Amino acid sequence: MNDQVSLQYSFMNQNWNHSGASGQAGALNPDKQIGTNFYTLYGQHMFNDNWGVEAMLPYWMRSFTTDTSGVPGQINPSPTTRSANISSLSDLRVMGMYTGFSKDKSSGLTFGLKLPTGPVNPAPLIDRDTAPGTGTTDLLLGYYSMGNFSANWGWFSQGTWRHALNHYQGYKPGDSLNTVAGVTWNAIETSTHIIPMIQVNALWRAPDQGGGDALYGNLNSGYTNVFLAPGALIDLSRHWQANTSIYLPLYRYANGDQLVPHWMVNAGITYLF
């Protein structure tokens, strides 16, 4: 494990209404589109061979379009469509790392907090579940592991569980579990400085409590998503590395009516000390 600083960019355009395991008519969902550019500054520092710390500070640029007179699950014959745009820091994550399970540091545990640094009411149209900040302090517990099948093939896995420790202004986000498992192909790294990879990303989130959907019993929150994400790592120099991935849905289940993306993309650059 090396000290490193990384800047990651992700784009997600939620413009497809989904209910259960299938798409539904967009007219049944008052929300019409949520487009977001995510910029995340990541830093990692190792104090010694076994202990380290990492931090993630996200910045959101989000556009949100909704029917202010609509009701979830019902078609509104006279919609009143409004839009809002926000640019703001989101919630900071700070986590400790323990890497002392093996000499090669190939497995470890992470633990820490998500802190309420992002705004919870950045614009009148923005619901609590679409705001950059939740207002809550959340417990984070996770793991990572990596290894090699052979000289040319490697594998990696990681996961994080998040649990809000409190309510804020009547709102509490549902627990979430995010897991990733993938493989890398290292055969062309020496000649091209490129490592192709493919991963499966599974994300489960429990329904929220309170917030803009509370009137309907939080029926339109909570989901399960599984994505297939082909991508690559690119060694630019001894210290610089780039990465890119595109996320394609394999399976999704949404409680009630929720907007989902057809695809997502991620790219970033990392400096290794």
C-alpha positions in Angstrom: 0.0 0.0 0.0 1.4 3.4 -1.1 0.7 6.9 -0.1 -1.4 8.4 -2.9 -3.6 11.3 -4.0 -6.3 10.8 -6.6 -8.9 12.9 -8.4 -11.9 10.9 -9.7 -14.7 12.0 -12.0 -18.0 10.2 -12.5 -21.1 11.0 -14.5 -24.6 9.7 -14.0 -27.8 10.7 -15.8 -30.9 9.4 -14.1 -33.6 9.8 -16.7 -35.3 6.4 -16.8 -38.2 5.6 -14.4 -37.9 2.2 -12.8 -40.2 0.2 -10.5 -39.4 -3.2 -9.2 -37.2 -5.0 -11.7 -38.5 -3.3 -14.8 -38.8 0.1 -16.4 -42.1 2.0 -16.1 -43.8 5.0 -17.7 -42.0 8.2 -16.9 -45.4 9.9 -16.3 -45.7 7.8 -13.1 -42.8 9.6 -11.5 -42.9 13.3 -10.7 -39.1 13.4 -10.9 -38.0 13.6 -14.5 -34.2 13.8 -14.6 -31.2 13.9 -12.2 -27.9 14.6 -14.0 -24.8 14.6 -11.8 -21.1 15.2 -12.3 -19.2 13.9 -9.3 -15.6 15.0 -8.6 -13.9 13.2 -5.7 -10.6 14.1 -4.1 -9.0 11.0 -2.5 -6.0 10.8 -0.3 -4.3 7.8 1.5 -1.4 7.9 3.9 0.3 5.0 5.7 1.7 5.7 9.1 3.6 2.3 9.2 3.4 -1.2 7.7 0.0 -1.9 9.4 -1.9 1.3 9.9 -3.0 4.1 7.6 -5.8 6.6 6.9 -7.8 7.6 3.9 -10.2 10.5 3.1 -12.6 11.2 0.3 -14.1 14.7 -0.3 -16.8 14.7 -3.1 -18.0 17.8 -5.0 -21.3 17.6 -6.9 -22.6 19.4 -9.9 -26.3 18.3 -10.1 -29.3 19.3 -12.3 -32.7 18.2 -11.1 -36.0 18.4 -13.0 -39.3 17.5 -11.3 -43.1 18.0 -11.6 -43.9 20.0 -8.5 -47.6 19.1 -8.6 -47.1 15.4 -9.4 -47.8 12.4 -7.1 -45.7 9.2 -7.2 -47.4 6.4 -9.0 -50.1 8.6 -10.6 -50.2 10.4 -14.0 -50.5 14.1 -13.7 -52.6 15.5 -16.6 -51.3 19.1 -15.9 -47.7 18.8 -14.9 -45.8 21.8 -13.5 -42.2 21.1 -14.4 -39.4 23.0 -12.6 -35.6 22.6 -12.5 -32.8 23.4 -10.1 -29.0 23.3 -10.4 -26.6 23.0 -7.5 -22.8 22.9 -7.2 -21.6 21.9 -3.7 -19.3 19.9 -1.6 -20.8 16.6 -0.4 -20.2 14.6 2.8 -16.5 14.0 3.8 -15.5 10.4 4.5 -12.5 9.7 6.8 -11.4 6.1 7.4 -8.7 4.2 9.2 -7.0 1.3 7.6 -5.5 -1.9 9.0 -3.3 -3.8 6.6 -1.4 -6.2 8.9 -3.0 -9.5 8.1 -0.2 -10.6 5.7 3.3 -9.5 4.7 2.3 -8.3 1.3 -0.6 -6.1 2.7 -3.0 -7.8 0.2 -5.9 -7.7 2.6 -7.2 -5.2 5.1 -10.0 -3.6 7.0 -11.3 -0.1 6.9 -13.4 1.8 9.5 -14.4 5.4 9.9 -17.2 8.0 9.6 -19.1 9.9 6.9 -19.3 13.4 8.3 -22.2 15.9 7.6 -20.2 18.4 5.6 -22.6 18.7 2.6 -25.7 20.9 2.5 -29.1 19.3 3.2 -31.2 22.0 1.6 -29.2 23.5 -1.2 -32.2 24.6 -3.3 -36.0 24.6 -2.7 -36.7 21.8 -5.2 -34.0 19.4 -3.9 -35.4 16.6 -1.8 -33.4 15.3 1.1 -32.6 12.1 -0.7 -31.1 14.1 -3.7 -29.2 16.7 -1.7 -25.4 16.5 -1.5 -25.5 16.1 2.3 -27.6 13.8 4.5 -27.1 15.8 7.7 -26.2 12.6 9.5 -23.0 11.1 10.8 -22.6 7.6 9.4 -20.5 4.6 10.5 -18.4 3.1 7.8 -17.0 -0.5 7.9 -15.2 -2.2 5.1 -12.6 -4.6 3.7 -10.3 -5.0 0.8 -8.4 -8.0 -0.6 -6.4 -8.7 -3.8 -4.2 -11.4 -5.3 -3.1 -13.2 -8.4 -4.5 -16.3 -10.1 -1.3 -16.6 -12.2 1.4 -14.4 -13.8 -1.1 -12.8 -16.1 -4.3 -12.7 -14.1 -5.1 -10.9 -10.9 -8.2 -10.4 -8.8 -9.5 -7.8 -6.3 -12.5 -7.4 -4.0 -13.7 -4.7 -1.6 -16.8 -3.7 0.2 -18.2 -1.0 2.5 -21.2 -1.0 4.8 -22.7 2.4 5.8 -25.1 3.0 8.7 -26.4 6.4 9.8 -26.0 7.0 13.5 -28.7 9.7 13.9 -31.6 11.5 12.3 -31.3 15.1 11.1 -34.3 17.3 10.6 -36.5 14.1 10.6 -34.4 12.4 7.9 -32.2 9.3 8.1 -30.7 7.6 5.0 -31.1 3.9 4.7 -28.2 1.5 5.4 -26.2 0.6 2.3 -23.7 -2.1 1.3 -21.4 -1.6 -1.6 -19.3 -4.5 -2.9 -16.9 -4.9 -5.8 -15.2 -8.0 -7.2 -13.1 -8.0 -10.3 -10.2 -9.4 -12.4 -7.2 -7.8 -14.1 -5.2 -9.0 -17.1 -1.6 -8.2 -16.7 -0.1 -9.8 -19.9 0.3 -6.6 -21.9 1.3 -4.2 -19.0 5.0 -4.4 -19.9 4.6 -3.6 -23.6 1.6 -1.1 -23.4 1.5 0.1 -19.8 -2.2 -0.8 -19.8 -3.9 -3.3 -17.5 -7.4 -4.2 -18.7 -9.9 -5.1 -16.0 -13.5 -6.0 -15.5 -15.5 -5.9 -12.3 -19.0 -6.5 -10.9 -20.3 -3.8 -8.6 -23.3 -4.6 -6.3 -25.0 -1.9 -4.3 -27.9 -2.5 -1.8 -29.6 0.4 0.0 -32.4 0.1 2.5 -35.4 2.6 2.4 -34.9 6.0 3.9 -36.7 7.4 6.9 -38.3 10.8 6.6 -37.5 13.3 3.9 -39.5 14.2 0.8 -41.0 10.8 0.4 -42.2 10.4 4.0 -45.8 11.4 3.0 -46.0 8.1 1.0 -44.2 6.0 3.6 -40.8 6.1 1.9 -42.1 3.7 -0.7 -39.9 5.3 -3.4 -36.6 4.7 -1.7 -34.3 1.7 -1.3 -32.9 -0.4 -4.1 -30.6 -3.1 -5.3 -28.2 -2.5 -8.3 -25.7 -4.8 -10.0 -23.4 -3.3 -12.6 -20.8 -4.9 -15.0 -17.9 -2.5 -15.4 -15.1 -3.0 -18.0 -12.2 -0.7 -17.7 -8.5 -0.2 -17.6 -5.6 1.0 -15.5 -2.9 3.0 -17.4 0.6 3.5 -16.1 1.6 6.9 -17.3 5.0 7.0 -15.5 6.6 5.8 -12.3 4.3 8.0 -10.1 1.3 8.7 -12.3 -1.6 6.2 -13.1 -4.9 6.8 -14.9 -8.1 4.7 -14.7 -11.4 4.5 -16.5 -14.5 2.3 -16.4 -18.0 2.3 -17.8 -20.8 0.8 -15.7 -23.5 -1.2 -17.4 -26.6 -2.5 -15.5 -26.9 -6.3 -15.1 -29.8 -6.2 -12.5 -31.7 -3.6 -10.6 -34.7 -3.5 -8.3 -36.2 -0.2 -7.2 -38.8 0.2 -4.5 -41.7 2.3 -5.8 -40.8 4.6 -8.8 -37.2 5.8 -9.0 -35.1 7.4 -11.7 -32.1 5.2 -12.7 -29.3 5.7 -15.3 -28.9 3.6 -18.5 -25.1 3.7 -17.8 -22.4 5.5 -15.8 -18.8 6.4 -16.5 -15.8 6.9 -14.3 -12.3 8.3 -15.0 -9.5 9.4 -12.8 -5.8 10.1 -12.3 -3.6 9.1 -9.3 -0.2 10.2 -8.0 1.7 7.5 -6.2 4.4 8.7 -3.7 
